[in-house]
Structure formats: structure tokens, C-alpha cells
Amino acid sequence: MGPQTAITVASPERMNRLGRDLAALLRAGDLVLLSGELGAGKTTLTRGLGEGLGVRGAVTSPTFVIARVHPSLTGGPALVHVDAYRLGGGLEEMEDLDLDVSLPASVVVVEWGEGKVEQLTEDRLEVRIERAIGGAAAAEDDTDPRQVTLTGIGARWAEVDLSALVA
């Protein structure tokens, strides 16, 4: 395991900004694995990533299409946003989606991907989003602070300073 950074995110606006800041560290071929319960902020973070990468189209949850491709408007990598919740077969099923995009030339963000897409590459950034306050009452509140833990895995992330995202 490589570098790890934990960030307390106080609001959806801050989660969006974290996504924009994280986009500056990403490059074509990167795989970002997002985990967290429903409503944790995965799509909000990805929306910020899309803004930071300068891609076309509104980033929304890809739940009903499994994957959505957002081409770059700036000549950078496309953003491939995947919801792996219903993907059983992992990598093979990803290939079967026939995404009109080259995964190595894109930034691939996968929600619910644990145990399904790790074999795509030896290098990945794992982002776990958890509510800072547990309990049923907290689940109703979208404005609760979140604890975001970023873990870089593989040689790609060994030298990346994730702590820069805390500021």
C-alpha cells in the first residue's frame, strides 16, 4: 500500500472542490475506486473530478446505464464513470460494455468497484467516503461531515503527495 491521506469534508461544496483538486493529480490511465454507502458523496466527488478534468456533460450517478463516458473539452483524458454495483463479472463485463473509449487513455472512476475491478491495473487510487457521525439520524442529513480516506496503490501513486489535498 502506498500513501494514505484522511480528510474531513464538511459540506457537499467541499466534496466537489476535493474532486476538482484531485483531478489535478490524475492522468490518463488512472483508475479511481470510490466506496461509501448510498448518499455518502461519491457522485458529488466525481462531479468535481469532471469539472477539474474539463469534460463534457453533467456528471450524474450512472446507476441505470452502468457506465457513462464524458469526453474532454480541453484535449485531456475522457472521464469514464462506472457504477459497478450490478456488475458481477468485473473486468470481462467491463470490456463487454463496449465503451466507445480507450480505458488506458481515460480516467476511470468506479463506484461500488471493490472486489470487481482491481485486476484492471496494478495501480489505483482508492477513495473511501464515510459519514463522520453514524446512526440513523445522520443518514437523513446530506450536510453531515464526511471522512474521506485516499489510498494510493502501486508504483503510480508511490510518489504522489495526497496530503496536498487536505488544504
BALOBA-1460 file (C-alpha; in Angstrom, 3 decimals):
// residues 167
<rec num="1" residu="m" x="0.000" y="0.000" z="0.000"/>
<rec num="2" residu="g" x="1.205" y="3.482" z="-0.826"/>
<rec num="3" residu="p" x="0.472" y="6.916" z="0.542"/>
<rec num="4" residu="q" x="-2.714" y="7.442" z="2.533"/>
<rec num="5" residu="t" x="-4.424" y="10.687" z="3.487"/>
<rec num="6" residu="a" x="-7.576" y="11.281" z="5.525"/>
<rec num="7" residu="i" x="-9.625" y="14.437" z="5.027"/>
<rec num="8" residu="t" x="-12.694" y="15.660" z="6.876"/>
<rec num="9" residu="v" x="-15.088" y="17.145" z="4.325"/>
<rec num="10" residu="a" x="-17.623" y="19.467" z="5.912"/>
<rec num="11" residu="s" x="-20.074" y="20.053" z="3.036"/>
<rec num="12" residu="p" x="-21.130" y="18.923" z="-0.451"/>
<rec num="13" residu="e" x="-19.427" y="22.053" z="-1.836"/>
<rec num="14" residu="r" x="-16.156" y="20.997" z="-0.208"/>
<rec num="15" residu="m" x="-16.599" y="17.449" z="-1.591"/>
<rec num="16" residu="n" x="-16.987" y="18.948" z="-5.069"/>
<rec num="17" residu="r" x="-13.833" y="21.029" z="-4.548"/>
<rec num="18" residu="l" x="-11.945" y="17.949" z="-3.359"/>
<rec num="19" residu="g" x="-12.896" y="16.329" z="-6.666"/>
<rec num="20" residu="r" x="-11.615" y="19.341" z="-8.614"/>
<rec num="21" residu="d" x="-8.362" y="19.344" z="-6.624"/>
<rec num="22" residu="l" x="-7.953" y="15.593" z="-7.087"/>
<rec num="23" residu="a" x="-8.440" y="15.986" z="-10.851"/>
<rec num="24" residu="a" x="-5.190" y="17.961" z="-10.965"/>
<rec num="25" residu="l" x="-3.327" y="14.848" z="-9.750"/>
<rec num="26" residu="l" x="-4.939" y="12.464" z="-12.239"/>
<rec num="27" residu="r" x="-3.740" y="11.453" z="-15.684"/>
<rec num="28" residu="a" x="-4.830" y="9.139" z="-18.495"/>
<rec num="29" residu="g" x="-4.848" y="5.502" z="-17.421"/>
<rec num="30" residu="d" x="-5.666" y="6.222" z="-13.777"/>
<rec num="31" residu="l" x="-8.228" y="4.054" z="-12.003"/>
<rec num="32" residu="v" x="-10.077" y="5.592" z="-9.058"/>
<rec num="33" residu="l" x="-12.154" y="3.248" z="-6.901"/>
<rec num="34" residu="l" x="-14.882" y="5.003" z="-4.884"/>
<rec num="35" residu="s" x="-16.558" y="3.317" z="-1.950"/>
<rec num="36" residu="g" x="-19.108" y="4.516" z="0.549"/>
<rec num="37" residu="e" x="-22.750" y="3.989" z="1.408"/>
<rec num="38" residu="l" x="-25.625" y="5.430" z="-0.607"/>
<rec num="39" residu="g" x="-25.654" y="9.205" z="-0.311"/>
<rec num="40" residu="a" x="-22.085" y="9.378" z="1.007"/>
<rec num="41" residu="g" x="-20.974" y="11.776" z="-1.719"/>
<rec num="42" residu="k" x="-19.396" y="9.566" z="-4.402"/>
<rec num="43" residu="t" x="-21.205" y="11.267" z="-7.279"/>
<rec num="44" residu="t" x="-20.579" y="14.734" z="-5.816"/>
<rec num="45" residu="l" x="-16.851" y="13.949" z="-5.701"/>
<rec num="46" residu="t" x="-16.974" y="12.617" z="-9.273"/>
<rec num="47" residu="r" x="-18.836" y="15.736" z="-10.441"/>
<rec num="48" residu="g" x="-15.921" y="17.808" z="-9.107"/>
<rec num="49" residu="l" x="-13.473" y="15.484" z="-10.877"/>
<rec num="50" residu="g" x="-15.332" y="16.059" z="-14.137"/>
<rec num="51" residu="e" x="-15.192" y="19.819" z="-13.652"/>
<rec num="52" residu="g" x="-11.495" y="19.640" z="-12.838"/>
<rec num="53" residu="l" x="-10.778" y="17.474" z="-15.887"/>
<rec num="54" residu="g" x="-12.824" y="19.788" z="-18.106"/>
<rec num="55" residu="v" x="-15.142" y="17.120" z="-19.508"/>
<rec num="56" residu="r" x="-18.434" y="17.457" z="-21.355"/>
<rec num="57" residu="g" x="-21.801" y="16.554" z="-19.883"/>
<rec num="58" residu="a" x="-23.336" y="16.649" z="-16.435"/>
<rec num="59" residu="v" x="-21.850" y="14.022" z="-14.143"/>
<rec num="60" residu="t" x="-24.742" y="12.146" z="-12.572"/>
<rec num="61" residu="s" x="-24.954" y="8.731" z="-10.970"/>
<rec num="62" residu="p" x="-24.572" y="6.108" z="-13.723"/>
<rec num="63" residu="t" x="-26.777" y="3.619" z="-11.844"/>
<rec num="64" residu="f" x="-29.126" y="2.895" z="-14.729"/>
<rec num="65" residu="v" x="-26.574" y="2.858" z="-17.556"/>
<rec num="66" residu="i" x="-23.695" y="1.187" z="-15.622"/>
<rec num="67" residu="a" x="-21.141" y="3.419" z="-17.370"/>
<rec num="68" residu="r" x="-21.092" y="6.899" z="-18.805"/>
<rec num="69" residu="v" x="-18.301" y="8.458" z="-20.875"/>
<rec num="70" residu="h" x="-17.590" y="12.195" z="-20.579"/>
<rec num="71" residu="p" x="-15.231" y="13.324" z="-23.374"/>
<rec num="72" residu="s" x="-12.695" y="16.016" z="-22.600"/>
<rec num="73" residu="l" x="-13.373" y="19.539" z="-23.838"/>
<rec num="74" residu="t" x="-9.738" y="20.513" z="-23.282"/>
<rec num="75" residu="g" x="-7.777" y="17.766" z="-25.050"/>
<rec num="76" residu="g" x="-7.225" y="15.869" z="-21.800"/>
<rec num="77" residu="p" x="-8.366" y="12.371" z="-20.867"/>
<rec num="78" residu="a" x="-12.036" y="11.406" z="-21.004"/>
<rec num="79" residu="l" x="-13.772" y="10.594" z="-17.727"/>
<rec num="80" residu="v" x="-15.349" y="7.122" z="-17.651"/>
<rec num="81" residu="h" x="-17.792" y="6.976" z="-14.716"/>
<rec num="82" residu="v" x="-18.832" y="3.422" z="-13.841"/>
<rec num="83" residu="d" x="-21.356" y="2.073" z="-11.351"/>
<rec num="84" residu="a" x="-20.194" y="-1.487" z="-10.699"/>
<rec num="85" residu="y" x="-22.988" y="-2.269" z="-8.230"/>
<rec num="86" residu="r" x="-24.694" y="-4.621" z="-10.698"/>
<rec num="87" residu="l" x="-21.505" y="-5.756" z="-12.443"/>
<rec num="88" residu="g" x="-20.899" y="-9.333" z="-11.432"/>
<rec num="89" residu="g" x="-18.033" y="-10.334" z="-13.677"/>
<rec num="90" residu="g" x="-15.680" y="-7.458" z="-13.095"/>
<rec num="91" residu="l" x="-13.142" y="-6.793" z="-15.842"/>
<rec num="92" residu="e" x="-14.650" y="-9.062" z="-18.505"/>
<rec num="93" residu="e" x="-18.052" y="-7.460" z="-18.075"/>
<rec num="94" residu="m" x="-16.441" y="-4.002" z="-18.241"/>
<rec num="95" residu="e" x="-14.916" y="-4.950" z="-21.607"/>
<rec num="96" residu="d" x="-18.322" y="-6.248" z="-22.771"/>
<rec num="97" residu="l" x="-19.867" y="-2.832" z="-22.146"/>
<rec num="98" residu="d" x="-18.185" y="-1.815" z="-25.409"/>
<rec num="99" residu="l" x="-17.458" y="1.671" z="-24.150"/>
<rec num="100" residu="d" x="-16.544" y="3.858" z="-27.091"/>
<rec num="101" residu="v" x="-13.344" y="4.915" z="-25.400"/>
<rec num="102" residu="s" x="-9.884" y="3.582" z="-24.639"/>
<rec num="103" residu="l" x="-9.646" y="2.880" z="-20.923"/>
<rec num="104" residu="p" x="-5.833" y="3.440" z="-20.877"/>
<rec num="105" residu="a" x="-6.394" y="6.898" z="-22.405"/>
<rec num="106" residu="s" x="-9.090" y="7.812" z="-19.854"/>
<rec num="107" residu="v" x="-9.525" y="8.476" z="-16.166"/>
<rec num="108" residu="v" x="-11.781" y="5.655" z="-14.957"/>
<rec num="109" residu="v" x="-13.834" y="6.257" z="-11.806"/>
<rec num="110" residu="v" x="-15.670" y="3.209" z="-10.459"/>
<rec num="111" residu="e" x="-18.321" y="3.347" z="-7.754"/>
<rec num="112" residu="w" x="-19.003" y="0.086" z="-5.870"/>
<rec num="113" residu="g" x="-15.933" y="-1.470" z="-7.511"/>
<rec num="114" residu="e" x="-14.299" y="-3.265" z="-4.591"/>
<rec num="115" residu="g" x="-13.525" y="-6.869" z="-5.433"/>
<rec num="116" residu="k" x="-14.566" y="-6.364" z="-9.056"/>
<rec num="117" residu="v" x="-12.151" y="-4.149" z="-10.954"/>
<rec num="118" residu="e" x="-8.846" y="-4.265" z="-9.081"/>
<rec num="119" residu="q" x="-7.404" y="-6.518" z="-11.780"/>
<rec num="120" residu="l" x="-7.774" y="-3.709" z="-14.357"/>
<rec num="121" residu="t" x="-4.404" y="-2.367" z="-13.241"/>
<rec num="122" residu="e" x="-1.785" y="-2.766" z="-10.515"/>
<rec num="123" residu="d" x="-2.073" y="0.962" z="-9.809"/>
<rec num="124" residu="r" x="-5.185" y="2.557" z="-8.390"/>
<rec num="125" residu="l" x="-6.397" y="5.234" z="-6.041"/>
<rec num="126" residu="e" x="-8.926" y="4.012" z="-3.506"/>
<rec num="127" residu="v" x="-11.251" y="6.663" z="-2.086"/>
<rec num="128" residu="r" x="-13.449" y="5.661" z="0.848"/>
<rec num="129" residu="i" x="-16.145" y="8.124" z="1.931"/>
<rec num="130" residu="e" x="-17.771" y="7.632" z="5.325"/>
<rec num="131" residu="r" x="-20.128" y="9.720" z="7.378"/>
<rec num="132" residu="a" x="-18.204" y="11.263" z="10.255"/>
<rec num="133" residu="i" x="-21.243" y="10.756" z="12.514"/>
<rec num="134" residu="g" x="-23.016" y="7.407" z="12.426"/>
<rec num="135" residu="g" x="-26.560" y="6.454" z="13.269"/>
<rec num="136" residu="a" x="-29.936" y="6.538" z="11.565"/>
<rec num="137" residu="a" x="-30.481" y="10.256" z="12.231"/>
<rec num="138" residu="a" x="-27.233" y="11.101" z="10.460"/>
<rec num="139" residu="a" x="-28.250" y="9.122" z="7.384"/>
<rec num="140" residu="e" x="-31.049" y="11.622" z="6.756"/>
<rec num="141" residu="d" x="-28.654" y="14.574" z="6.697"/>
<rec num="142" residu="d" x="-26.754" y="15.271" z="3.480"/>
<rec num="143" residu="t" x="-24.833" y="18.100" z="5.111"/>
<rec num="144" residu="d" x="-23.077" y="15.903" z="7.684"/>
<rec num="145" residu="p" x="-19.304" y="15.985" z="7.581"/>
<rec num="146" residu="r" x="-17.683" y="13.099" z="5.730"/>
<rec num="147" residu="q" x="-14.388" y="11.370" z="6.391"/>
<rec num="148" residu="v" x="-12.603" y="10.765" z="3.082"/>
<rec num="149" residu="t" x="-9.644" y="8.371" z="3.064"/>
<rec num="150" residu="l" x="-7.481" y="8.291" z="-0.071"/>
<rec num="151" residu="t" x="-5.061" y="5.395" z="-0.512"/>
<rec num="152" residu="g" x="-2.651" y="5.166" z="-3.424"/>
<rec num="153" residu="i" x="-1.757" y="1.634" z="-4.516"/>
<rec num="154" residu="g" x="1.059" y="0.706" z="-6.878"/>
<rec num="155" residu="a" x="4.096" y="2.476" z="-8.336"/>
<rec num="156" residu="r" x="1.956" y="5.183" z="-9.994"/>
<rec num="157" residu="w" x="0.960" y="6.574" z="-6.595"/>
<rec num="158" residu="a" x="4.184" y="5.951" z="-4.657"/>
<rec num="159" residu="e" x="5.493" y="9.477" z="-5.211"/>
<rec num="160" residu="v" x="2.179" y="11.391" z="-5.291"/>
<rec num="161" residu="d" x="1.648" y="13.748" z="-2.361"/>
<rec num="162" residu="l" x="-2.005" y="13.163" z="-1.487"/>
<rec num="163" residu="s" x="-1.666" y="15.306" z="1.635"/>
<rec num="164" residu="a" x="-1.735" y="18.365" z="-0.652"/>
<rec num="165" residu="l" x="-5.493" y="17.728" z="-0.959"/>
<rec num="166" residu="v" x="-6.059" y="18.455" z="2.732"/>
<rec num="167" residu="a" x="-5.562" y="22.224" z="2.336"/>
